[in-house]
Amino acid sequence: MGNRLLIEGLSDAVGFVGGALLGFWLGRLFGLDLFAPGYGNASIGAIVLVSLGGGAGLQVARRWRALKSKDTQE
């Protein structure tokens, strides 16, 4: 049980951080600066991309884990 929870937590963390980094670099590619002073349009756009990337990465990690558990049950 403990090993399953550890794998779940680590895969969620890796998926979230990986997705957030992908969103960050995508924002940099579009010229959006997450760390710009104030809350201008570019900064808000970068925050949205990082948030969406983190959420998408988390969902990808959970789907991967579900597929992996389905394969081991068969």
C-alpha positions as CSV (number, residue, x, y, z in Angstrom):
1,M,0.0,0.0,0.0
2,G,2.7,2.5,0.9
3,N,4.7,1.8,-2.3
4,R,1.6,2.5,-4.4
5,L,1.0,5.8,-2.6
6,L,4.6,6.8,-3.1
7,I,4.4,6.0,-6.8
8,E,1.1,8.0,-7.0
9,G,2.6,11.0,-5.3
10,L,5.8,11.0,-7.2
11,S,4.2,10.6,-10.6
12,D,1.7,13.4,-9.8
13,A,4.6,15.7,-8.8
14,V,6.7,14.9,-11.9
15,G,3.6,15.4,-14.2
16,F,2.7,18.7,-12.6
17,V,6.2,20.1,-12.5
18,G,6.9,18.9,-16.0
19,G,3.7,20.4,-17.4
20,A,4.3,23.7,-15.6
21,L,7.8,23.9,-17.0
22,L,6.5,23.1,-20.5
23,G,3.9,26.0,-20.0
24,F,6.7,28.3,-18.7
25,W,8.9,27.6,-21.7
26,L,6.0,27.9,-24.1
27,G,5.3,31.3,-22.6
28,R,8.9,32.3,-23.0
29,L,8.7,31.2,-26.7
30,F,5.7,33.5,-27.1
31,G,7.5,36.4,-25.4
32,L,5.5,36.2,-22.1
33,D,7.4,36.9,-18.9
34,L,6.1,35.2,-15.8
35,F,8.3,37.2,-13.5
36,A,7.6,40.6,-15.0
37,P,6.9,43.3,-12.4
38,G,3.2,44.0,-11.9
39,Y,0.3,42.1,-13.5
40,G,0.3,43.1,-17.1
41,N,-1.2,41.1,-19.9
42,A,2.1,39.3,-20.6
43,S,2.5,38.3,-17.0
44,I,-1.1,37.1,-16.7
45,G,-0.8,35.1,-20.0
46,A,2.3,33.4,-18.6
47,I,0.6,32.6,-15.4
48,V,-2.3,31.0,-17.3
49,L,0.1,29.0,-19.5
50,V,2.0,27.7,-16.5
51,S,-1.3,26.8,-14.7
52,L,-2.7,25.0,-17.7
53,G,0.6,23.2,-18.3
54,G,0.7,22.0,-14.7
55,G,-2.9,20.8,-14.8
56,A,-2.4,19.0,-18.1
57,G,0.8,17.4,-16.9
58,L,-1.0,16.1,-13.8
59,Q,-3.8,14.6,-15.9
60,V,-1.3,12.9,-18.2
61,A,0.5,11.4,-15.2
62,R,-2.8,10.1,-13.8
63,R,-3.8,8.6,-17.1
64,W,-0.4,7.0,-17.5
65,R,-0.8,5.5,-14.0
66,A,-4.3,4.2,-14.8
67,L,-3.1,2.6,-18.1
68,K,-0.1,1.1,-16.2
69,S,-2.3,-0.4,-13.5
70,K,-4.8,-1.8,-16.1
71,D,-1.8,-3.5,-17.9
72,T,-0.6,-5.1,-14.6
73,Q,-4.1,-6.4,-13.7
74,E,-4.4,-8.3,-16.9
